[in-house]
Amino acid sequence: MEKLKLKSGRELDLKDISLDERDELVDSLAECENVYNSKGDVIGIKSMMKTVTKWLRICLNGQGTDEFIIGLTMDERTEFFLSMKEKLIMGEENASKLN
């Protein structure tokens, strides 16, 4: 089991997720709406609460309860989500490359 140590010092126990769970998480990103600056660059995402909660429930090993999630700060939730998003999406890109 892998752990994710947040900047706050809190450690989250991550579970090994199945391919189906991973696909469900990545697909849930389509439910979010990107926010763009005047140059057309993505600078944020709207409607993230439901998606972040879903990611926490699926990815945390034994910690995905309402009580635990409510106890996380918004910064901790955001850091978790960004770390997991990078891990899941970059993992797919790396797996697709042939040597």
Backbone as CSV, one residue per row, in Angstrom:
resi,resn,N_x,N_y,N_z,CA_x,CA_y,CA_z,C_x,C_y,C_z
1,MET,0.849,-1.174,0.000,0.000,0.000,0.000,0.896,1.239,0.000
2,GLU,0.535,2.154,-0.825,1.290,3.394,-0.980,0.711,4.472,-0.066
3,LYS,1.566,5.391,0.344,1.130,6.525,1.156,1.419,7.813,0.396
4,LEU,0.556,8.791,0.598,0.768,10.120,0.034,0.910,11.079,1.208
5,LYS,2.091,11.684,1.342,2.320,12.648,2.415,2.041,14.042,1.877
6,LEU,1.087,14.717,2.504,0.694,16.056,2.090,1.601,17.094,2.736
7,LYS,1.615,18.292,2.187,2.429,19.382,2.721,2.085,19.686,4.174
8,SER,0.853,19.418,4.564,0.404,19.660,5.933,1.015,18.665,6.920
9,GLY,1.612,17.601,6.391,2.167,16.550,7.236,1.252,15.351,7.350
10,ARG,-0.001,15.496,6.962,-0.947,14.379,7.018,-0.566,13.346,5.966
11,GLU,-0.665,12.068,6.355,-0.408,10.980,5.412,-1.719,10.302,5.062
12,LEU,-1.907,10.070,3.779,-3.089,9.371,3.299,-2.667,7.995,2.808
13,ASP,-3.408,6.969,3.226,-3.152,5.609,2.771,-3.909,5.394,1.466
14,LEU,-3.169,5.129,0.408,-3.778,4.914,-0.897,-3.929,3.427,-1.142
15,LYS,-5.041,3.038,-1.720,-5.225,1.632,-2.042,-4.848,1.395,-3.495
16,ASP,-4.558,0.167,-3.822,-4.339,-0.200,-5.217,-5.702,-0.235,-5.881
17,ILE,-5.874,0.581,-6.915,-7.176,0.619,-7.577,-7.136,-0.230,-8.839
18,SER,-8.290,-0.748,-9.179,-8.415,-1.585,-10.372,-8.437,-0.708,-11.626
19,LEU,-8.274,-1.320,-12.758,-8.352,-0.598,-14.027,-9.733,0.030,-14.195
20,ASP,-10.783,-0.679,-13.796,-12.135,-0.135,-13.899,-12.315,1.100,-13.019
21,GLU,-11.765,1.065,-11.790,-11.853,2.229,-10.909,-11.068,3.397,-11.487
22,ARG,-9.890,3.109,-12.015,-9.056,4.138,-12.631,-9.788,4.796,-13.789
23,ASP,-10.402,3.989,-14.645,-11.152,4.534,-15.776,-12.334,5.387,-15.306
24,GLU,-13.004,4.947,-14.241,-14.125,5.711,-13.687,-13.651,7.081,-13.190
25,LEU,-12.489,7.108,-12.545,-11.948,8.366,-12.037,-11.568,9.302,-13.176
26,VAL,-10.869,8.783,-14.157,-10.450,9.618,-15.292,-11.665,10.117,-16.064
27,ASP,-12.664,9.258,-16.262,-13.881,9.672,-16.963,-14.628,10.770,-16.203
28,SER,-14.532,10.759,-14.869,-15.250,11.767,-14.077,-14.698,13.174,-14.311
29,LEU,-13.497,13.273,-14.862,-12.934,14.589,-15.171,-13.757,15.312,-16.233
30,ALA,-14.454,14.551,-17.073,-15.276,15.152,-18.126,-16.461,15.927,-17.546
31,GLU,-16.822,15.624,-16.281,-17.937,16.310,-15.632,-17.549,17.709,-15.164
32,CYS,-16.271,18.008,-15.174,-15.769,19.296,-14.693,-15.674,20.286,-15.848
33,GLU,-15.722,21.549,-15.495,-15.638,22.610,-16.498,-14.356,23.405,-16.291
34,ASN,-13.535,23.468,-17.322,-12.286,24.227,-17.235,-12.562,25.724,-17.219
35,VAL,-11.695,26.471,-16.533,-11.739,27.934,-16.498,-10.505,28.415,-17.258
36,TYR,-10.701,29.342,-18.184,-9.623,29.801,-19.057,-9.304,31.275,-18.807
37,ASN,-8.042,31.647,-19.052,-7.678,33.062,-19.011,-7.897,33.660,-20.401
38,SER,-7.564,34.927,-20.576,-7.815,35.613,-21.846,-6.995,35.039,-23.003
39,LYS,-5.914,34.325,-22.692,-5.083,33.698,-23.731,-5.579,32.314,-24.113
40,GLY,-6.600,31.829,-23.395,-7.125,30.503,-23.683,-6.457,29.388,-22.903
41,ASP,-5.605,29.741,-21.939,-4.933,28.740,-21.108,-5.856,28.323,-19.964
42,VAL,-5.834,27.042,-19.624,-6.609,26.564,-18.481,-5.951,27.073,-17.205
43,ILE,-6.743,27.751,-16.379,-6.204,28.287,-15.120,-6.909,27.701,-13.906
44,GLY,-7.909,26.877,-14.128,-8.624,26.268,-13.013,-9.755,25.398,-13.519
45,ILE,-10.481,24.855,-12.559,-11.599,23.966,-12.878,-12.758,24.317,-11.959
46,LYS,-13.978,24.364,-12.532,-15.191,24.594,-11.755,-15.862,23.256,-11.468
47,SER,-16.727,23.240,-10.480,-17.542,22.071,-10.141,-16.701,20.859,-9.760
48,MET,-15.729,21.077,-8.891,-14.801,20.005,-8.531,-15.182,19.230,-7.276
49,MET,-16.039,19.747,-6.437,-16.284,19.114,-5.141,-16.730,17.662,-5.278
50,LYS,-17.710,17.399,-6.136,-18.211,16.043,-6.305,-17.115,15.119,-6.832
51,THR,-16.322,15.619,-7.756,-15.254,14.813,-8.347,-14.161,14.507,-7.330
52,VAL,-13.741,15.504,-6.567,-12.691,15.291,-5.568,-13.166,14.307,-4.498
53,THR,-14.406,14.441,-4.039,-14.945,13.508,-3.045,-14.965,12.084,-3.603
54,LYS,-15.366,11.942,-4.847,-15.382,10.621,-5.486,-13.972,10.032,-5.518
55,TRP,-12.993,10.835,-5.902,-11.604,10.366,-5.968,-11.114,9.960,-4.579
56,LEU,-11.435,10.743,-3.556,-11.040,10.395,-2.188,-11.657,9.068,-1.767
57,ARG,-12.947,8.896,-2.015,-13.626,7.659,-1.602,-13.038,6.426,-2.291
58,ILE,-12.728,6.549,-3.567,-12.216,5.401,-4.311,-10.748,5.123,-3.998
59,CYS,-9.946,6.152,-3.820,-8.489,5.977,-3.704,-7.975,5.745,-2.289
60,LEU,-8.709,6.193,-1.292,-8.206,6.062,0.074,-8.521,4.684,0.635
61,ASN,-7.551,4.125,1.296,-7.698,2.797,1.885,-8.219,2.932,3.313
62,GLY,-9.522,2.738,3.490,-10.118,2.782,4.814,-10.318,4.178,5.384
63,GLN,-10.059,5.208,4.607,-10.195,6.582,5.107,-11.257,7.378,4.356
64,GLY,-12.019,6.767,3.488,-12.944,7.501,2.632,-14.305,7.773,3.241
65,THR,-14.366,7.911,4.565,-15.637,8.186,5.226,-15.967,9.674,5.164
66,ASP,-17.240,9.991,5.364,-17.653,11.400,5.416,-16.848,12.147,6.468
67,GLU,-16.738,11.559,7.657,-16.050,12.216,8.767,-14.595,12.533,8.412
68,PHE,-13.889,11.582,7.805,-12.491,11.811,7.460,-12.366,12.873,6.377
69,ILE,-13.182,12.774,5.337,-13.101,13.713,4.218,-13.434,15.134,4.671
70,ILE,-14.455,15.285,5.508,-14.823,16.610,6.024,-13.688,17.199,6.856
71,GLY,-12.888,16.338,7.493,-11.767,16.786,8.308,-10.571,17.272,7.513
72,LEU,-10.554,17.016,6.214,-9.465,17.500,5.361,-9.709,18.965,4.995
73,THR,-8.650,19.736,4.959,-8.794,21.124,4.517,-8.960,21.139,2.992
74,MET,-9.403,22.268,2.468,-9.528,22.387,1.010,-8.162,22.256,0.344
75,ASP,-7.124,22.798,0.979,-5.774,22.664,0.432,-5.353,21.194,0.372
76,GLU,-5.665,20.434,1.425,-5.311,19.008,1.443,-6.076,18.241,0.364
77,ARG,-7.349,18.536,0.215,-8.150,17.857,-0.823,-7.599,18.173,-2.209
78,THR,-7.268,19.454,-2.425,-6.740,19.867,-3.725,-5.398,19.218,-4.001
79,GLU,-4.520,19.201,-3.013,-3.208,18.574,-3.193,-3.346,17.082,-3.497
80,PHE,-4.227,16.398,-2.766,-4.485,14.989,-3.026,-4.946,14.791,-4.472
81,PHE,-5.955,15.577,-4.871,-6.534,15.419,-6.203,-5.493,15.653,-7.293
82,LEU,-4.721,16.719,-7.182,-3.725,17.020,-8.201,-2.650,15.939,-8.267
83,SER,-2.239,15.423,-7.106,-1.240,14.348,-7.078,-1.780,13.081,-7.731
84,MET,-3.000,12.722,-7.393,-3.593,11.500,-7.950,-3.869,11.654,-9.439
85,LYS,-4.329,12.832,-9.839,-4.605,13.070,-11.255,-3.325,12.903,-12.063
86,GLU,-2.237,13.481,-11.596,-0.955,13.353,-12.285,-0.521,11.891,-12.341
87,LYS,-0.670,11.192,-11.227,-0.272,9.787,-11.159,-1.088,8.931,-12.139
88,LEU,-2.396,9.119,-12.150,-3.254,8.288,-12.996,-3.097,8.620,-14.475
89,ILE,-3.046,9.899,-14.801,-2.954,10.283,-16.208,-1.556,10.052,-16.747
90,MET,-0.525,10.407,-15.993,0.845,10.183,-16.456,1.150,8.696,-16.529
91,GLY,0.577,7.916,-15.629,0.771,6.469,-15.673,0.277,5.888,-16.985
92,GLU,-0.847,6.432,-17.472,-1.392,5.959,-18.746,-0.475,6.327,-19.900
93,GLU,0.040,7.558,-19.883,0.925,7.987,-20.968,2.200,7.152,-20.989
94,ASN,2.762,6.879,-19.821,3.976,6.075,-19.756,3.729,4.653,-20.232
95,ALA,2.579,4.101,-19.887,2.272,2.725,-20.262,2.077,2.598,-21.776
96,SER,1.693,3.674,-22.415,1.423,3.632,-23.852,2.675,3.693,-24.708
97,LYS,3.784,4.112,-24.129,5.011,4.257,-24.905,5.671,2.908,-25.107
98,LEU,6.162,2.691,-26.297,6.878,1.457,-26.612,8.369,1.727,-26.581
99,ASN,9.127,0.769,-26.098,10.594,0.921,-26.087,11.183,0.472,-27.396
